[in-house]
């Protein structure tokens, strides 16, 4: 196998870079991909690549105003076990 030492174009981001941009782990990014909520990407060989513009558009589409609060998270009810 011949390994290329060429760097990808500056406007393409790999999995590591995208995960850092969103401040998430690569595992979480892969979950997003599986669920269909990650930004659009292209797969070349074994690697996934994202265009910087696609990342920025995804962020803009999911922005909230500073006055908006996220809805409270639902907590699971505890099961009480009676002996």
N, C-alpha and C positions, 0 to 999 in steps of 0.2 A: 504494500500500500504506500502510495506517495502522499506525504503530508504537505499541505500548502502552508506557507508562512505569510501569505497575504492576509491583510486585515480586511474585515468587511467594511463597506462604505459607512461613513459617519452617521448617516440617517437610519441605519439598521441597528436594532438592539437585540441582543440575545436574551435568553431566559434569565440569566443572572442580573443583567442591567434592568430588565423590566421589573423583576421582583424587588430590586433595590429602590426603584422609582416609586413603587406602591408601598414600600416598607413592609413587605410580607416575605414569607419564605418561598423558596422554589416549589415546595410541596403544595402550599396554598395556591400558588399560581397554576399548578397542574390541576388542582381541584376546580378552579375557576374555568379552566379550559374544558374539563370533562363536563361541567354543568352548563357550558355555553355562555358564561358571563364575562369571560376574558376579552380583551380587545382583539380584533381580527389579526391573524398572523399567517405567515407562509411557512411551510415546512420544506426545507431543502436538505435532503439526506436525512440524517438523524436529528438535526437541529431545527428549532423553531426560531423565526425571525420576525420582529415587529418593526413597522415603520414608525419613526418618532412622531409623525403627524397623526397616525392612528391612535397612539397612546394619548397625545394631547387632546384629541377629539373625544376620546373615551372619558378622560378626566372632566372635560368641559360638560359633557352630557350628564355626568353624575354629580355635578356640583350642587351644593345647597346654599341658600343664603345664610348669612351669619346668624340671623334671628331664628332660624328653623332648628328645632331640636328633633333628633331621631326618636321614633316611638319607643316606649320602654320595651325591653326584652321580656318575653314571657318566661317565667320560671317553671320548671317542672314541679308538679305536686309531689310531695313526699308520700311514699306508700307506708302506711302504718301496718306493721305486722303484729297480729294478736296471737299469742301462744295459747 
